[in-house]
């Protein structure tokens, strides 16, 4: 017994150096609890609870009670996560349109992009809605300018007749929630404008001048480099992906190289690291200066400045801000004479990101970037002796082999760590991501990023064309690799959506593996296996209904999804097919395999287990009475006052449809059918 107690004590002592690494995990847990809590949760209650937890932890620490201290700190971190989430929710609160608005809208353009149709899409602020009280006017809206061809300059104030409504909720229960994203961006309405758009003279501010500069650089890159290479260069430098052809984006995605297109930690890390080493090398060439000043720290400051400049130039998106924070933490460690890349530095970066933008916890970018970084740090730490032995080998051939091994290991570790999140958010896995990244990723660091720096240095001299030409060659090579790899049979395949609980279990497994110390580390496989089993057994809904029942889908007996219409609700159709593991199937193909027949007043179809689906287009209770039998699914957008409680059917009426952005139905045999409703997300001020 004494021996067992001693082992447990030693095991616990081994974790003491890892305590700090659990801080972002606990803060994230608190954030998740806050976002999942619908009841009232005022600031005062959170602050009081935080004070009590801190007092209890401090009291236990002074008394020398380690267990009490840990309990107090854990509780304080959980409450801190909930508190920063509440503060963030309150700080971005802005009006959201209650219904659909049709009328004249006037506002200032603060961002320009392209819609799926190719039409310009703008974000407006400083808004005026004709006939709408200023209190109800959103802070920002997003409009697609249907009849406008040319991209309007940022800073212009425009006026147009528009149709605007509240941001839509998930296209399927559990799918991506645009209304949540719009809330945190203060976008209170989305819509479109047809006809003439009146443009007034732009009133530029410092911030919009930067936007104008970005737009000018994007046009210059596309003109100077030309073709797909110029469009990809615009995406890499200023974040403008609007004109990249769909086939190029598909090739990059299916080859596992899509991460090279988004300005992320890789790009900012490479840019700032190149500037760091370039400045350090140049200063080291001056012996007198190098002997008197800390050139390593001067180079670190230069790296931070380069990262900040890239952040501003790229548009300062959420993912780019996250990457900038991580780079700043790394260079800050150099200034403090600490290791630049460490698990503690990564934990500090995660805490900062979660404190500033707690909603990023649910974003694929946050999850994938920190998963990849944590796995790489842990992986290289475990294999440190191998890399030290490789570094001692002399000869060019050994250096080349080491570089190839390092590139392969990096791609494998990062790809494995991000795979569950890619499958969960995008329902897509790639087969040849490792060889594609081995061929392409070194070019990003050794060719493309130096070419961008060279172009910037030569620009004041009017010689940037040489740098841009080199940049175009490098991008052309990466696009060629993407198209070549994506052309292989089975290069990518779709996977069905899994349960959020399954992803949480797999995430816990990864955290356990990289943070825990000692023999119990290997038991991290248990939650991983459990999560995979749960994922594979996730029930898919038998029926899905879009907003206002414009589109209906159902599973066939083979588990494939058929759709009721060929063109309506395109985004919903794509989302449903992707989440069903049929990402390569088009809406038309799913429509052609439909089991759906329509007449003037109704449509009828069947599910794979032979349950009847009826769509009533009228408000006739008599028709509802006729069809409400044999456990049919009755979808009636216009039917009111009909009671099916004693009938043998499941009714989806106007009350449910009116509040929902989408509905799913899971059919059961001996118990009532399970109906899940997805609605636009709204935070209630009474919860603060």
C-alpha positions as CSV (number, residue, x, y, z in Angstrom):
1,X,0.0,0.0,0.0
2,X,2.8,2.4,0.9
3,X,4.6,1.6,-2.4
4,X,1.4,2.4,-4.4
5,X,0.9,5.6,-2.5
6,X,4.5,6.6,-3.2
7,X,4.0,5.9,-6.9
8,X,0.9,8.0,-7.0
9,X,2.8,10.8,-5.2
10,X,5.7,10.7,-7.7
11,X,3.2,10.6,-10.6
12,X,1.4,13.7,-9.3
13,X,4.7,15.6,-8.7
14,X,5.7,15.0,-12.3
15,X,2.7,17.0,-13.4
16,X,3.6,20.1,-11.4
17,X,5.6,21.6,-14.3
18,X,2.6,21.1,-16.5
19,X,0.1,23.0,-14.4
20,X,0.4,26.1,-16.6
21,X,-0.5,24.2,-19.7
22,X,-3.9,23.4,-18.4
23,X,-4.8,27.1,-18.0
24,X,-6.1,27.7,-21.5
25,X,-7.9,24.3,-21.4
26,X,-9.8,25.4,-18.2
27,X,-10.5,28.9,-19.7
28,X,-11.8,27.3,-22.8
29,X,-14.0,25.0,-20.8
30,X,-15.5,28.0,-19.0
31,X,-16.1,29.7,-22.3
32,X,-17.8,26.6,-23.7
33,X,-20.0,26.4,-20.6
34,X,-21.0,30.1,-20.9
35,X,-21.9,29.8,-24.6
36,X,-23.9,26.7,-23.9
37,X,-25.8,28.2,-20.9
38,X,-29.2,29.9,-21.9
39,X,-30.3,31.0,-18.4
40,X,-29.5,34.3,-16.7
41,X,-25.9,34.8,-15.8
42,X,-25.2,38.4,-14.7
43,X,-21.7,39.9,-14.4
44,X,-22.2,40.4,-10.6
45,X,-22.7,36.7,-10.0
46,X,-19.6,35.8,-12.0
47,X,-17.5,38.4,-10.3
48,X,-18.7,37.2,-6.9
49,X,-18.0,33.6,-7.7
50,X,-14.5,34.5,-9.1
51,X,-13.7,36.4,-5.9
52,X,-14.7,33.5,-3.7
53,X,-12.7,31.0,-5.8
54,X,-9.6,33.3,-5.6
55,X,-10.0,33.7,-1.9
56,X,-10.4,29.9,-1.3
57,X,-7.3,29.2,-3.4
58,X,-5.2,31.8,-1.7
59,X,-6.3,30.7,1.8
60,X,-5.5,27.0,0.9
61,X,-2.1,28.1,-0.4
62,X,-1.2,30.0,2.8
63,X,-2.2,26.9,4.8
64,X,-0.1,24.7,2.6
65,X,-3.0,22.6,1.3
66,X,-2.1,21.8,-2.3
67,X,-5.4,20.1,-3.1
68,X,-7.4,23.2,-2.0
69,X,-5.1,25.5,-3.9
70,X,-5.5,23.5,-7.1
71,X,-9.3,23.4,-6.6
72,X,-9.5,27.2,-6.1
73,X,-7.3,27.9,-9.2
74,X,-9.3,25.5,-11.4
75,X,-12.6,27.1,-10.3
76,X,-11.2,30.6,-10.8
77,X,-10.0,29.7,-14.4
78,X,-13.4,28.2,-15.3
79,X,-15.2,31.3,-14.0
80,X,-12.7,33.5,-15.8
81,X,-13.6,31.8,-19.1
82,X,-17.3,32.4,-18.5
83,X,-16.6,36.0,-17.5
84,X,-14.6,36.9,-20.6
85,X,-17.2,35.3,-22.8
86,X,-19.9,37.4,-21.1
87,X,-17.9,40.5,-21.5
88,X,-17.3,39.8,-25.1
89,X,-21.0,39.2,-25.7
90,X,-21.8,42.5,-24.1
91,X,-19.1,44.4,-25.9
92,X,-20.3,43.5,-29.4
93,X,-24.0,43.8,-28.7
94,X,-25.7,45.7,-31.6
95,X,-29.2,45.9,-33.1
96,X,-30.3,43.0,-35.3
97,X,-33.2,43.4,-37.8
98,X,-36.3,41.8,-36.4
99,X,-37.9,41.1,-39.8
100,X,-37.3,41.7,-43.5
101,X,-36.7,45.3,-44.6
102,X,-37.4,46.5,-48.1
103,X,-36.5,50.1,-48.9
104,X,-33.6,52.5,-49.4
105,X,-30.4,51.9,-47.5
106,X,-27.5,54.3,-47.2
107,X,-24.1,53.5,-45.7
108,X,-20.3,53.6,-46.0
109,X,-18.4,50.7,-47.5
110,X,-15.8,49.3,-45.1
111,X,-15.1,46.0,-46.8
112,X,-15.5,44.6,-50.3
113,X,-15.5,40.9,-51.3
114,X,-17.1,38.7,-53.9
115,X,-20.3,36.6,-53.4
116,X,-20.6,33.0,-54.7
117,X,-22.3,34.4,-57.8
118,X,-19.3,36.7,-58.5
119,X,-21.3,39.9,-57.7
120,X,-19.6,42.4,-55.4
121,X,-20.5,42.0,-51.8
122,X,-19.9,44.9,-49.4
123,X,-20.1,45.5,-45.7
124,X,-21.6,48.9,-44.7
125,X,-21.5,50.9,-41.5
126,X,-22.8,54.4,-40.6
127,X,-26.2,53.2,-41.9
128,X,-29.5,55.0,-42.6
129,X,-32.7,53.0,-43.2
130,X,-35.5,55.0,-44.7
131,X,-38.5,54.8,-42.4
132,X,-36.7,52.8,-39.7
133,X,-36.0,54.3,-36.3
134,X,-32.3,54.9,-35.7
135,X,-32.4,52.7,-32.5
136,X,-33.4,49.7,-34.7
137,X,-30.8,50.3,-37.4
138,X,-27.9,47.7,-37.2
139,X,-24.3,48.8,-36.7
140,X,-23.3,47.0,-39.9
141,X,-25.0,45.1,-42.8
142,X,-23.7,43.0,-45.6
143,X,-25.1,43.6,-49.1
144,X,-24.7,41.8,-52.4
145,X,-24.9,44.3,-55.2
146,X,-26.5,42.1,-57.8
147,X,-26.5,44.6,-60.8
148,X,-23.1,46.1,-60.1
149,X,-20.1,44.9,-62.2
150,X,-17.2,47.0,-61.0
151,X,-15.9,46.7,-57.4
152,X,-16.7,49.9,-55.5
153,X,-13.9,51.6,-53.6
154,X,-13.7,51.3,-49.9
155,X,-14.9,54.4,-48.1
156,X,-17.6,55.3,-50.6
157,X,-21.0,56.1,-49.3
158,X,-23.7,54.4,-51.3
159,X,-27.4,54.4,-51.5
160,X,-29.6,51.7,-53.0
161,X,-32.9,50.0,-52.7
162,X,-32.2,46.8,-50.8
163,X,-33.9,43.8,-49.2
164,X,-32.3,43.1,-45.9
165,X,-33.1,40.5,-43.1
166,X,-31.5,39.1,-40.0
167,X,-28.5,36.9,-40.5
168,X,-29.6,33.3,-41.1
169,X,-29.0,30.5,-38.7
170,X,-27.5,27.0,-39.4
171,X,-28.5,25.4,-42.6
172,X,-28.9,22.2,-40.6
173,X,-28.9,21.5,-36.8
174,X,-25.3,21.4,-35.7
175,X,-24.0,23.0,-38.9
176,X,-22.0,26.3,-39.1
177,X,-24.0,29.2,-37.5
178,X,-23.5,32.3,-39.6
179,X,-25.8,34.3,-37.2
180,X,-23.3,33.7,-34.4
181,X,-20.4,34.8,-36.5
182,X,-22.3,37.9,-37.6
183,X,-23.2,38.8,-34.0
184,X,-19.6,39.0,-33.1
185,X,-18.8,41.1,-36.2
186,X,-21.8,43.4,-35.3
187,X,-23.5,42.6,-38.6
188,X,-27.2,42.9,-37.9
189,X,-28.5,42.3,-41.4
190,X,-27.7,40.6,-44.7
191,X,-29.3,41.0,-48.1
192,X,-29.0,42.2,-51.6
193,X,-29.5,45.4,-53.6
194,X,-30.9,45.4,-57.2
195,X,-30.8,48.2,-59.7
196,X,-28.9,51.5,-59.6
197,X,-26.5,52.0,-56.7
198,X,-25.8,55.7,-56.1
199,X,-22.2,56.4,-55.1
200,X,-21.1,59.6,-53.3
201,X,-17.6,60.9,-52.9
202,X,-15.6,58.8,-50.4
203,X,-14.7,60.3,-47.0
204,X,-11.5,58.5,-46.2
205,X,-10.2,57.9,-42.7
206,X,-6.9,56.4,-41.7
207,X,-8.4,52.9,-41.4
208,X,-10.1,53.1,-44.7
209,X,-6.9,54.5,-46.4
210,X,-5.4,51.2,-45.4
211,X,-8.3,49.3,-47.0
212,X,-7.8,51.4,-50.1
213,X,-4.1,50.5,-50.1
214,X,-4.9,46.8,-49.8
215,X,-7.3,47.0,-52.7
216,X,-4.7,48.8,-54.8
217,X,-2.0,46.2,-54.0
218,X,-4.4,43.5,-54.9
219,X,-5.2,45.0,-58.3
220,X,-1.5,45.6,-59.0
221,X,-0.5,42.0,-58.1
222,X,-3.2,40.6,-60.4
223,X,-2.1,42.9,-63.2
224,X,1.7,42.6,-62.8
225,X,1.8,38.8,-62.3
226,X,-1.3,37.9,-64.2
227,X,-3.4,34.7,-64.3
228,X,-4.0,32.4,-61.4
229,X,-0.6,33.2,-60.0
230,X,-1.6,36.9,-59.6
231,X,-4.9,36.0,-57.9
232,X,-3.2,33.7,-55.5
233,X,-0.5,36.3,-54.8
234,X,-3.3,38.8,-53.9
235,X,-4.7,36.2,-51.4
236,X,-1.3,35.5,-49.9
237,X,-0.3,39.2,-49.4
238,X,-3.6,41.1,-48.8
239,X,-6.1,38.3,-48.2
240,X,-8.1,39.0,-51.4
241,X,-9.4,35.6,-52.5
242,X,-12.3,36.9,-54.5
243,X,-11.0,36.1,-58.0
244,X,-9.3,32.8,-57.5
245,X,-11.0,30.2,-59.8
246,X,-13.1,27.6,-58.1
247,X,-11.2,24.8,-59.8
248,X,-7.9,26.1,-58.3
249,X,-9.5,26.3,-54.8
250,X,-10.8,22.8,-55.2
251,X,-7.4,21.5,-56.3
252,X,-5.7,23.1,-53.3
253,X,-8.3,21.7,-51.0
254,X,-8.2,18.2,-52.3
255,X,-4.4,18.1,-52.3
256,X,-4.2,19.2,-48.7
257,X,-2.6,22.6,-49.6
258,X,-5.5,24.8,-48.9
259,X,-3.8,26.1,-45.7
260,X,-1.2,27.7,-48.0
261,X,-3.9,29.9,-49.4
262,X,-5.1,31.4,-46.1
263,X,-2.9,33.9,-44.3
264,X,-2.3,32.0,-41.1
265,X,0.3,31.2,-38.6
266,X,2.5,29.6,-41.3
267,X,2.7,32.8,-43.3
268,X,3.1,35.3,-40.5
269,X,5.6,32.9,-38.8
270,X,7.6,32.6,-42.0
271,X,7.5,36.3,-42.7
272,X,8.6,37.4,-39.2
273,X,11.2,34.6,-38.9
274,X,12.8,35.6,-42.2
275,X,13.0,39.2,-41.1
276,X,14.4,38.1,-37.7
277,X,17.2,36.1,-39.3
278,X,17.9,38.6,-42.0
279,X,18.3,41.5,-39.5
280,X,20.3,39.3,-37.2
281,X,22.6,38.2,-40.0
282,X,23.1,41.8,-41.2
283,X,23.9,43.0,-37.6
284,X,26.2,40.1,-37.0
285,X,28.2,41.3,-40.0
286,X,29.1,44.4,-38.0
287,X,31.4,43.1,-35.2
288,X,31.6,46.4,-33.3
289,X,27.8,46.8,-33.2
290,X,27.2,43.1,-32.4
291,X,29.6,43.2,-29.5
292,X,27.9,46.2,-27.9
293,X,24.2,45.6,-28.5
294,X,21.9,42.6,-28.1
295,X,21.4,41.9,-31.8
296,X,19.2,38.9,-31.1
297,X,16.6,41.1,-29.2
298,X,16.8,43.8,-31.9
299,X,16.1,41.2,-34.5
300,X,13.1,39.9,-32.4
301,X,11.7,43.5,-32.3
302,X,12.1,43.7,-36.1
303,X,10.2,40.3,-36.4
304,X,7.3,41.7,-34.3
305,X,7.2,44.8,-36.5
306,X,7.2,42.7,-39.7
307,X,4.4,40.5,-38.3
308,X,2.4,43.6,-37.4
309,X,2.8,45.1,-40.8
310,X,1.7,41.8,-42.4
311,X,-1.2,41.7,-40.1
312,X,-2.4,45.2,-41.1
313,X,-1.8,44.6,-44.8
314,X,-3.6,41.3,-44.8
315,X,-6.8,42.8,-43.4
316,X,-6.4,41.8,-39.8
317,X,-8.8,38.9,-40.0
318,X,-9.5,36.8,-36.9
319,X,-7.2,34.0,-38.0
320,X,-4.4,36.5,-38.8
321,X,-4.8,38.2,-35.4
322,X,-4.4,34.8,-33.8
323,X,-1.3,34.1,-35.7
324,X,0.1,37.5,-34.9
325,X,-0.4,36.9,-31.2
326,X,1.4,33.6,-31.4
327,X,4.3,35.2,-33.2
328,X,4.5,38.1,-30.7
329,X,4.5,35.6,-27.8
330,X,7.4,33.7,-29.5
331,X,9.5,36.9,-30.0
332,X,8.5,38.1,-26.5
333,X,10.1,35.0,-25.2
334,X,13.3,35.9,-27.0
335,X,13.3,39.3,-25.4
336,X,12.9,37.6,-22.0
337,X,15.7,35.2,-22.7
338,X,13.3,32.2,-22.8
339,X,12.9,29.6,-25.5
340,X,11.1,31.1,-28.5
341,X,9.0,28.1,-29.2
342,X,7.7,26.2,-26.2
343,X,4.5,24.7,-24.9
344,X,4.2,27.4,-22.3
345,X,4.5,30.1,-24.9
346,X,1.7,28.4,-26.9
347,X,-0.4,28.2,-23.7
348,X,0.1,31.9,-23.1
349,X,-0.9,32.7,-26.7
350,X,-4.0,30.5,-26.3
351,X,-5.0,32.3,-23.1
352,X,-4.6,35.7,-24.8
353,X,-6.6,34.7,-27.9
354,X,-9.4,33.2,-25.8
355,X,-9.5,36.3,-23.6
356,X,-9.7,38.7,-26.5
357,X,-11.9,36.6,-28.8
358,X,-13.6,33.8,-26.8
359,X,-15.9,33.0,-29.7
360,X,-12.8,31.8,-31.7
361,X,-12.9,28.6,-29.5
362,X,-15.6,27.3,-31.8
363,X,-13.8,28.2,-35.1
364,X,-11.9,25.7,-37.2
365,X,-9.0,28.1,-37.5
366,X,-8.4,28.3,-33.8
367,X,-8.8,24.6,-33.2
368,X,-6.6,23.5,-36.1
369,X,-3.8,26.0,-35.6
370,X,-3.3,25.3,-31.9
371,X,-3.7,21.6,-32.4
372,X,-1.0,21.6,-35.1
373,X,1.3,23.8,-33.0
374,X,0.9,21.8,-29.9
375,X,1.5,18.5,-31.7
376,X,4.6,19.8,-33.4
377,X,6.1,21.1,-30.2
378,X,5.4,17.9,-28.4
379,X,6.5,15.7,-31.3
380,X,9.9,17.4,-31.7
381,X,10.4,17.4,-27.9
382,X,10.0,13.6,-27.8
383,X,12.4,13.1,-30.7
384,X,14.9,15.8,-29.6
385,X,17.8,13.3,-29.3
386,X,17.2,12.1,-32.9
387,X,17.4,15.7,-34.3
388,X,20.5,16.4,-32.2
389,X,22.2,13.4,-33.6
390,X,21.2,14.4,-37.2
391,X,22.6,17.9,-36.6
392,X,26.0,16.5,-35.8
393,X,26.3,14.8,-39.1
394,X,28.5,16.5,-41.7
395,X,28.1,16.6,-45.4
396,X,25.5,18.2,-47.8
397,X,23.8,14.9,-48.4
398,X,23.0,14.5,-44.7
399,X,21.7,18.0,-44.5
400,X,19.4,17.4,-47.4
401,X,18.1,14.1,-45.9
402,X,17.6,15.8,-42.5
403,X,15.6,18.6,-44.2
404,X,13.4,16.0,-46.0
405,X,12.8,14.1,-42.8
406,X,11.9,17.3,-41.0
407,X,9.5,18.4,-43.7
408,X,7.9,14.9,-43.8
409,X,7.6,14.8,-40.0
410,X,6.2,18.3,-39.8
411,X,3.5,17.5,-42.4
412,X,2.6,14.2,-40.9
413,X,2.4,15.5,-37.3
414,X,0.4,18.6,-38.2
415,X,-1.8,16.7,-40.7
416,X,-2.6,14.1,-38.1
417,X,-3.4,16.6,-35.4
418,X,-5.7,18.7,-37.6
419,X,-7.5,15.8,-39.2
420,X,-10.3,15.4,-36.7
421,X,-11.1,19.1,-36.9
422,X,-11.0,19.1,-40.7
423,X,-13.3,16.2,-40.8
424,X,-15.7,17.7,-38.3
425,X,-15.9,21.2,-39.8
426,X,-15.4,20.5,-43.5
427,X,-16.4,16.8,-43.8
428,X,-13.3,16.3,-46.0
429,X,-10.1,14.2,-45.7
430,X,-7.2,14.1,-48.2
431,X,-5.2,11.0,-49.1
432,X,-2.0,12.6,-50.5
433,X,-1.6,15.6,-48.2
434,X,1.8,14.4,-47.0
435,X,3.6,14.1,-50.3
436,X,1.9,17.3,-51.6
437,X,3.1,19.3,-48.5
438,X,6.6,17.8,-48.9
439,X,6.7,19.1,-52.4
440,X,5.1,22.5,-51.8
441,X,5.6,23.7,-48.2
442,X,9.4,24.2,-48.5
443,X,8.8,26.4,-51.5
444,X,6.6,28.7,-49.4
445,X,9.4,29.3,-46.9
446,X,12.4,29.3,-49.2
447,X,11.0,30.9,-52.3
448,X,7.6,32.7,-52.0
449,X,8.1,34.5,-48.7
450,X,11.6,35.7,-49.6
451,X,10.2,36.9,-53.0
452,X,7.5,38.9,-51.2
453,X,10.2,40.6,-49.0
454,X,12.4,41.2,-52.1
455,X,9.5,42.8,-54.0
456,X,8.7,45.1,-51.0
457,X,12.4,46.1,-50.7
458,X,12.7,46.8,-54.4
459,X,9.4,48.7,-54.7
460,X,10.8,52.1,-53.7
461,X,13.4,51.7,-56.4
462,X,10.8,50.9,-59.0
463,X,12.3,47.4,-59.5
464,X,9.7,45.3,-57.8
465,X,8.9,43.6,-61.1
466,X,11.8,41.2,-60.7
467,X,10.6,40.1,-57.3
468,X,7.0,39.7,-58.5
469,X,8.2,37.6,-61.4
470,X,10.0,35.2,-59.0
471,X,6.9,35.2,-56.8
472,X,4.8,34.2,-59.7
473,X,7.1,31.3,-60.6
474,X,6.9,30.0,-57.0
475,X,3.1,30.3,-56.9
476,X,2.8,28.6,-60.3
477,X,4.7,25.6,-59.0
478,X,2.5,25.3,-55.9
479,X,-0.7,25.5,-58.1
480,X,0.8,22.8,-60.4
481,X,1.6,20.5,-57.4
482,X,-2.0,21.0,-56.2
483,X,-3.6,20.2,-59.5
484,X,-1.2,17.2,-60.1
485,X,-1.9,15.6,-56.7
486,X,-5.7,16.4,-56.7
487,X,-5.9,14.7,-60.1
488,X,-5.1,11.3,-58.5
489,X,-8.0,8.8,-58.1
490,X,-9.2,9.0,-54.5
491,X,-7.2,12.1,-53.6
492,X,-10.0,13.3,-51.3
493,X,-13.1,11.8,-49.9
494,X,-16.0,13.0,-47.9
495,X,-16.9,11.9,-44.4
496,X,-20.3,12.3,-42.6
497,X,-20.6,14.7,-39.7
498,X,-19.8,13.4,-36.2
499,X,-21.2,14.2,-32.8
500,X,-19.7,17.3,-31.0
501,X,-19.1,15.0,-28.0
502,X,-17.0,12.7,-30.3
503,X,-14.8,15.7,-31.2
504,X,-14.5,16.8,-27.6
505,X,-13.3,13.3,-26.6
506,X,-10.7,13.2,-29.4
507,X,-9.6,16.7,-28.3
508,X,-9.2,15.5,-24.7
509,X,-7.2,12.6,-26.0
510,X,-4.8,15.0,-27.8
511,X,-4.5,17.3,-24.8
512,X,-3.8,14.4,-22.5
513,X,-1.1,13.1,-24.9
514,X,0.8,16.4,-25.2
515,X,0.4,17.7,-21.6
516,X,0.5,14.7,-19.3
517,X,3.8,13.3,-18.1
518,X,4.5,9.7,-17.0
519,X,3.3,6.2,-18.0
520,X,-0.4,7.1,-17.9
521,X,0.2,9.2,-21.0
522,X,-0.4,6.2,-23.3
523,X,-3.9,5.9,-21.9
524,X,-4.8,8.9,-24.0
525,X,-5.7,6.3,-26.7
526,X,-8.8,5.4,-24.7
527,X,-10.8,8.7,-25.2
528,X,-9.6,8.8,-28.8
529,X,-10.9,5.3,-29.6
530,X,-14.2,6.1,-27.7
531,X,-14.5,9.3,-29.7
532,X,-14.0,7.6,-33.0
533,X,-16.5,4.9,-32.1
534,X,-19.0,7.5,-31.1
535,X,-18.4,9.4,-34.4
536,X,-18.9,6.3,-36.5
537,X,-22.2,5.6,-34.7
538,X,-23.6,9.2,-34.9
539,X,-27.2,9.0,-36.1
540,X,-27.9,11.0,-39.3
541,X,-31.3,12.7,-39.6
542,X,-33.8,10.9,-41.8
543,X,-35.4,14.2,-42.9
544,X,-34.1,17.8,-43.2
545,X,-36.2,20.8,-43.9
546,X,-34.9,24.2,-44.8
547,X,-36.2,27.6,-43.8
548,X,-39.9,28.0,-44.8
549,X,-39.8,24.4,-46.2
550,X,-38.3,25.7,-49.5
551,X,-36.2,22.5,-49.7
552,X,-36.7,19.1,-48.2
553,X,-34.3,16.2,-48.1
554,X,-34.5,12.6,-46.9
555,X,-32.3,9.6,-46.6
556,X,-32.9,6.7,-49.1
557,X,-32.7,3.1,-48.1
558,X,-29.0,3.2,-49.2
559,X,-28.3,6.1,-46.9
560,X,-28.0,8.6,-49.7
561,X,-29.7,12.0,-49.5
562,X,-32.4,12.9,-52.1
563,X,-33.6,16.5,-52.5
564,X,-37.0,17.8,-53.4
565,X,-35.8,20.7,-55.7
566,X,-33.1,21.2,-58.2
567,X,-32.1,24.8,-57.6
568,X,-33.7,26.2,-54.4
569,X,-31.7,26.8,-51.2
570,X,-28.4,26.0,-52.8
571,X,-26.3,26.6,-49.7
572,X,-28.6,24.4,-47.6
573,X,-28.4,21.6,-50.2
574,X,-24.6,21.7,-50.3
575,X,-24.4,21.7,-46.5
576,X,-26.8,18.7,-46.2
577,X,-24.9,16.7,-48.8
578,X,-21.5,17.5,-47.2
579,X,-22.7,16.6,-43.7
580,X,-24.1,13.3,-45.1
581,X,-20.6,12.4,-46.4
582,X,-21.6,13.3,-50.0
583,X,-19.6,16.4,-50.6
584,X,-18.9,15.5,-54.2
585,X,-22.5,15.1,-55.1
586,X,-24.3,18.1,-56.7
587,X,-27.7,19.3,-55.9
588,X,-28.9,18.2,-59.3
589,X,-27.7,14.7,-58.8
590,X,-29.4,14.5,-55.5
591,X,-32.6,15.9,-57.0
592,X,-32.5,13.3,-59.8
593,X,-32.6,10.4,-57.3
594,X,-35.6,12.0,-55.4
595,X,-38.6,10.0,-54.3
596,X,-40.9,13.1,-54.6
597,X,-44.0,13.8,-56.6
598,X,-45.9,17.1,-56.6
599,X,-49.4,18.2,-57.5
600,X,-50.9,21.7,-57.3
601,X,-51.6,21.7,-53.6
602,X,-49.2,19.1,-52.1
603,X,-46.1,17.0,-52.6
604,X,-45.4,13.5,-51.4
605,X,-42.4,11.4,-50.9
606,X,-40.9,8.5,-48.9
607,X,-37.9,7.9,-46.7
608,X,-35.7,4.9,-46.9
609,X,-37.6,3.1,-44.2
610,X,-40.9,3.7,-46.1
611,X,-42.2,6.6,-44.0
612,X,-44.4,9.0,-46.0
613,X,-43.5,12.8,-46.2
614,X,-46.3,15.2,-47.1
615,X,-45.8,18.9,-47.9
616,X,-49.1,20.8,-47.8
617,X,-49.1,24.0,-49.7
618,X,-52.5,25.1,-48.5
619,X,-54.0,25.8,-45.1
620,X,-56.7,23.2,-45.5
621,X,-57.4,21.3,-42.2
622,X,-59.3,18.7,-44.3
623,X,-56.2,17.8,-46.3
624,X,-54.2,17.6,-43.1
625,X,-56.8,15.3,-41.6
626,X,-56.6,13.1,-44.7
627,X,-52.8,12.7,-44.6
628,X,-52.3,12.6,-40.8
629,X,-52.1,8.8,-40.5
630,X,-49.7,5.9,-40.7
631,X,-47.0,7.9,-38.9
632,X,-46.6,10.3,-41.8
633,X,-44.4,13.4,-41.6
634,X,-46.7,16.3,-42.3
635,X,-45.0,19.6,-43.3
636,X,-47.5,22.4,-43.4
637,X,-46.1,26.0,-43.6
638,X,-49.6,27.6,-43.9
639,X,-51.6,25.3,-41.6
640,X,-52.7,26.8,-38.3
641,X,-55.0,25.7,-35.5
642,X,-54.7,22.0,-36.3
643,X,-54.1,19.6,-33.4
644,X,-52.4,16.4,-34.2
645,X,-51.9,15.3,-30.6
646,X,-54.4,12.4,-31.1
647,X,-53.4,11.7,-34.7
648,X,-51.0,9.2,-36.0
649,X,-48.6,11.6,-37.6
650,X,-45.8,14.1,-36.9
651,X,-46.7,17.7,-37.7
652,X,-44.2,20.4,-38.6
653,X,-46.4,23.5,-38.8
654,X,-45.9,27.3,-39.1
655,X,-45.1,27.8,-35.4
656,X,-42.0,25.6,-35.8
657,X,-41.1,26.6,-39.3
658,X,-41.5,30.3,-38.6
659,X,-38.8,30.3,-35.9
660,X,-36.4,27.9,-37.5
661,X,-33.6,28.3,-40.0
662,X,-33.6,24.5,-40.5
663,X,-35.2,21.4,-39.0
664,X,-34.1,17.8,-38.8
665,X,-36.3,14.8,-38.0
666,X,-35.0,11.4,-36.8
667,X,-37.6,8.7,-37.2
668,X,-38.3,6.3,-34.3
669,X,-40.3,3.1,-34.1
670,X,-41.7,2.9,-30.6
671,X,-41.3,6.5,-29.4
672,X,-42.2,9.9,-30.9
673,X,-40.0,11.1,-33.7
674,X,-37.1,13.3,-32.7
675,X,-37.3,16.9,-34.0
676,X,-34.3,19.2,-33.8
677,X,-34.7,22.9,-34.6
678,X,-31.9,25.3,-35.6
679,X,-32.6,29.0,-35.3
680,X,-30.6,32.2,-35.7
681,X,-28.5,32.7,-32.5
682,X,-29.5,35.6,-30.3
683,X,-27.9,36.6,-27.0
684,X,-30.3,37.9,-24.4
685,X,-29.3,41.0,-22.5
686,X,-31.0,39.6,-19.4
687,X,-28.3,37.0,-19.2
688,X,-25.6,39.6,-18.6
